[in-house]
Amino acid sequence: MTRARLALLVATGATAALALAGCTSTPDAAPSVAASATATDAPAPDAGASATPTPSPIDPTCENIIPTATVDDFKSLGWTYQEEPFRIGATALDDGIQCKWGDAKVASDRVQIFGWAPIDDATAQQAEKDLVASGWKLERDGTGDYVTENPDWLGGRGAGGYGLTYLFGDGWVKFADTRQSLLLVETPQ
């Protein structure tokens, strides 16, 4: 991959992240860290939350869970995707998808990972509980519950101390290789 193409990809991602960041209602509010999150803590049920996952209008694919412009950028770089089942630990979410984008012609760890799945409240609560029990960190804000791998495990990778991260919302869960990359994951339409 040429440096110019890599710079274009980074610039496109940064532009998308900045544009989406401007859509929040409280841009200066930082997410609160759940200081006492333990394996026994479970998110309090939301009175307005549904017991079933929010259905997606169409099935998720590696090309419809991220913006078309990002897909086009990846393809212009010669990147392809590897489709996998969406998993949270040992739990598979059959209606979801996880995608690893990268240059399949070159053996490299330079990939981007995105995932999306519908999820019911009970499964989401159990998944969060299991991840926290395994050492993952839980943070909550108005967007949803972020569960990210322990920063001690990152070994210098991950933006701002955030590596692999799940975002649990109302009837769905998103996944990306960094918290910032979650901004690119969309409900399939």
C-alpha positions as CSV (number, residue, x, y, z in Angstrom):
1,M,0.0,0.0,0.0
2,T,1.4,3.4,-0.9
3,R,1.7,6.1,1.7
4,A,-0.6,8.3,-0.3
5,R,-3.3,5.7,-0.2
6,L,-2.8,5.1,3.5
7,A,-3.0,8.8,4.1
8,L,-6.2,9.0,2.1
9,L,-7.7,6.1,4.2
10,V,-6.7,7.7,7.5
11,A,-8.0,11.1,6.3
12,T,-11.3,9.6,5.3
13,G,-11.7,7.9,8.6
14,A,-10.7,11.0,10.5
15,T,-13.2,13.1,8.5
16,A,-16.0,10.6,9.1
17,A,-15.2,10.5,12.8
18,L,-15.2,14.3,13.1
19,A,-18.4,14.6,11.2
20,L,-20.1,12.0,13.4
21,A,-18.6,13.4,16.6
22,G,-20.4,16.7,15.8
23,C,-23.7,14.8,15.9
24,T,-23.7,14.2,19.7
25,S,-25.8,16.3,22.0
26,T,-23.0,16.9,24.5
27,P,-19.7,17.0,22.7
28,D,-17.7,18.0,25.8
29,A,-19.1,15.2,27.9
30,A,-16.6,12.3,28.4
31,P,-18.0,8.9,29.1
32,S,-18.1,7.9,32.7
33,V,-16.0,4.9,33.7
34,A,-17.9,2.4,35.7
35,A,-15.6,2.5,38.7
36,S,-17.0,-0.5,40.5
37,A,-17.9,-2.7,37.5
38,T,-17.4,-6.3,38.5
39,A,-18.5,-9.6,37.2
40,T,-21.7,-9.3,39.3
41,D,-22.6,-5.9,38.0
42,A,-25.2,-5.8,35.3
43,P,-26.6,-2.7,33.6
44,A,-29.8,-1.6,35.1
45,P,-32.7,-2.5,32.8
46,D,-34.1,0.6,31.0
47,A,-37.8,1.0,31.5
48,G,-38.1,1.9,27.8
49,A,-35.8,-0.8,26.5
50,S,-37.3,-3.6,24.5
51,A,-37.0,-7.2,25.4
52,T,-36.3,-8.2,21.8
53,P,-33.6,-6.9,19.5
54,T,-34.4,-4.1,17.1
55,P,-34.9,-5.7,13.7
56,S,-32.7,-4.6,10.9
57,P,-34.5,-3.7,7.7
58,I,-32.1,-5.9,5.8
59,D,-29.5,-8.5,6.7
60,P,-26.1,-7.1,7.7
61,T,-23.2,-7.5,5.2
62,C,-19.6,-6.4,5.2
63,E,-20.6,-3.7,2.7
64,N,-23.7,-2.3,4.5
65,I,-22.6,-2.0,8.1
66,I,-20.0,0.8,7.3
67,P,-20.5,3.8,5.0
68,T,-20.3,3.3,1.3
69,A,-17.5,5.9,1.0
70,T,-15.4,3.8,3.4
71,V,-16.1,0.6,1.4
72,D,-15.1,2.4,-1.8
73,D,-11.9,3.7,-0.1
74,F,-11.0,0.2,1.1
75,K,-11.7,-1.3,-2.4
76,S,-9.6,1.5,-4.1
77,L,-6.7,0.3,-1.9
78,G,-7.2,-3.3,-3.1
79,W,-8.6,-4.3,0.3
80,T,-11.2,-7.1,0.5
81,Y,-13.1,-8.5,3.5
82,Q,-13.3,-11.7,5.4
83,E,-16.7,-12.4,6.8
84,E,-17.1,-14.1,10.1
85,P,-19.9,-14.9,12.6
86,F,-20.4,-12.2,15.2
87,R,-19.2,-13.5,18.5
88,I,-19.0,-12.1,22.0
89,G,-16.7,-14.5,23.7
90,A,-18.3,-18.0,23.3
91,T,-21.7,-16.5,22.4
92,A,-22.5,-16.4,18.7
93,L,-25.1,-13.9,17.5
94,D,-26.5,-15.7,14.4
95,D,-28.1,-12.7,12.9
96,G,-25.0,-10.6,13.1
97,I,-21.8,-10.2,11.1
98,Q,-18.1,-9.5,11.8
99,C,-15.9,-8.3,9.0
100,K,-12.1,-8.0,8.8
101,W,-11.0,-5.6,6.0
102,G,-7.4,-5.7,4.7
103,D,-5.1,-6.5,1.9
104,A,-5.4,-10.3,1.4
105,K,-2.4,-10.4,-0.9
106,V,0.0,-9.3,1.8
107,A,0.5,-11.0,5.2
108,S,-0.1,-8.2,7.6
109,D,-1.8,-7.3,10.8
110,R,-2.9,-4.0,9.2
111,V,-6.6,-4.7,9.1
112,Q,-9.8,-3.0,10.3
113,I,-12.5,-5.0,12.0
114,F,-16.2,-4.0,12.2
115,G,-19.2,-5.9,13.4
116,W,-22.9,-5.5,14.0
117,A,-25.7,-7.7,15.4
118,P,-29.2,-7.4,16.8
119,I,-29.2,-8.5,20.5
120,D,-31.9,-8.8,23.2
121,D,-31.5,-7.2,26.6
122,A,-30.8,-10.4,28.5
123,T,-28.1,-11.6,26.1
124,A,-26.5,-8.1,26.1
125,Q,-26.5,-7.9,29.9
126,Q,-24.9,-11.4,30.2
127,A,-22.3,-10.6,27.5
128,E,-21.3,-7.4,29.3
129,K,-21.1,-9.3,32.6
130,D,-18.9,-12.0,31.0
131,L,-16.6,-9.6,29.4
132,V,-16.1,-7.6,32.6
133,A,-15.4,-10.8,34.5
134,S,-12.7,-11.5,31.9
135,G,-11.0,-8.2,32.6
136,W,-12.6,-6.0,30.0
137,K,-13.5,-2.4,31.1
138,L,-17.1,-1.0,31.1
139,E,-18.0,2.6,30.5
140,R,-21.5,4.0,30.1
141,D,-22.7,7.2,28.5
142,G,-25.8,8.5,26.6
143,T,-24.8,6.5,23.5
144,G,-24.8,3.1,25.3
145,D,-22.5,0.8,27.1
146,Y,-18.9,0.5,25.9
147,V,-16.9,-2.6,26.8
148,T,-13.3,-2.4,25.8
149,E,-10.4,-4.7,26.2
150,N,-8.1,-4.0,29.2
151,P,-5.7,-1.2,28.3
152,D,-2.9,-3.2,29.9
153,W,-3.3,-5.8,27.1
154,L,-2.9,-3.3,24.2
155,G,0.9,-3.2,24.0
156,G,1.0,0.2,22.3
157,R,-1.9,-0.3,20.0
158,G,-5.3,1.2,20.2
159,A,-6.3,4.9,20.0
160,G,-6.5,6.6,23.4
161,G,-6.1,3.3,25.2
162,Y,-9.0,1.7,23.5
163,G,-8.5,-1.4,21.5
164,L,-11.2,-3.9,20.6
165,T,-14.5,-2.4,21.8
166,Y,-18.2,-3.4,21.9
167,L,-20.9,-0.8,22.0
168,F,-24.2,-2.1,23.4
169,G,-27.3,-0.1,22.4
170,D,-31.1,-0.6,22.4
171,G,-31.5,-3.9,20.6
172,W,-28.1,-3.9,18.9
173,V,-24.4,-4.3,19.5
174,K,-21.5,-2.9,17.4
175,F,-17.9,-4.0,17.4
176,A,-14.7,-2.5,16.1
177,D,-10.9,-2.8,16.5
178,T,-10.8,0.6,18.3
179,R,-13.5,2.6,20.0
180,Q,-13.1,5.4,17.5
181,S,-13.8,3.0,14.6
182,L,-17.2,2.3,16.2
183,L,-18.3,5.6,14.6
184,L,-18.2,3.9,11.2
185,V,-20.4,1.0,12.2
186,E,-24.0,1.5,11.0
187,T,-27.3,-0.4,11.3
188,P,-27.7,-2.1,8.0
189,Q,-30.2,-0.3,5.7
